[in-house]
């Protein structure tokens, strides 16, 4: 009788281990499926940001090669000033509008949405 109980316990533990392995395998498959979907969604945005930075870099490099160091320094300073004042200000306004417009649409408040967009 003791041997039977030990064997049953060992078999039960083996079943638990197999079930745990199956659960881990299913969880990992779901993880990789979600990761692939996220990469497909994020890849165009990543490439867009890289292209945006690359555009300024190439413009300054070509300007420095064609006109010299002083022109390259002036262009770099101009790009930095534009990013700090114009781009950052516009991005801040649009990001705040994004949350307000989302709340207005969710609440069904068309008047707040139209006022925010104006």
N, C-alpha and C positions, 0 to 999 in steps of 0.2 A: 504494500500500500504506500509506503513512503516513496518508493521509486516512481510510482505512478504520479504522485503529487509533484515530485520534482520535475518529472518530464512534462507535466501539464504546465507547470510554472514556466519552464524554459520555453515551451511552445508559445505560451501566452506572451512572454517577453519578446520572442522572435516576431510574433504577429504585430506587437506594438511597434517594434523597430521597423518592420516593413511598412506599416501604415505611416509612421513618421517620415520614412524616406519618400513615400508616395506624396505626402503632403508637401514636403520640401520641394520635390520635383515639380509639382503643380504650381507652387508659389513662384518658383524660379521661372517657369514658362510664362506665367502671367507678368512677372517683372520684366522679362526680355521683350514681351509683346508690347508692353507699355513704353519701354525705353525706345524701341524702334519707332513707335508712333510719335513719341516726343521728338526724336531726332528728325523725322520727316517734317514735323511742324516747325522746328526751330532752325533747320538748315538754311532756308531762304533768308531769314532775318539775320543770321550770323554772317552770311555772305554779303548782305546789303551793308551791314556795319563795317565790314572789312573793306568793301569797295569805297565807302564814304571816306574812311581814313586814308585809303590808298590814293584817292583823288587829290587830296591836299598834299600828300607826300610827293606825288609825282609832279604836281604843278610847281612846288617849291624847288624840287631837284632840277627840273628843266630850266626854271628861271635862274637858279644859281649857276648852272652850267653855261647858259647863254649870256647872262649879263654880269655875273660876278657875285662876290660875297656880299657887298652892300645891298644889292637888289634882293638877294636871297634872305638876308636878315630882315629887310623891310617887309617882304612878303610873309615871312614867318610871324613877325610881330602883328601884321594885319590880320592874319588868320587867327592868331590867339585872341586878339581883341574882339574880332567878330564872334568867335565862339563864346567868349565870356559875356559879352553884352547882348548881342542879337539872338543867337541860337539858344543860349541858356534861358533867356527871358521868354522866348516863344515856347520852348519846350515846357517850362514851368506852367505857363498859362494853359497850354493844351492838356497837360497831365491833370491839372485841377478840373478842367472842363470834362475830362473823361469820367472822373468819378461822379461829378454832379449830374451829367447826362445819363449815366448808367442808373443812378438812383431815381431820376425822373422817369425814365422808361419803365423801370421796375414798379414804380408806384402808379404808373398810368397818368402822370401829370404832364400833359402835353404843353401846358402854358410855361412851366418851369423849363422844359426842354427848349422851347422856342426862344425864351428869354436868354438862356445860357448860350445858345448858338448865335444869337445876335450880338 
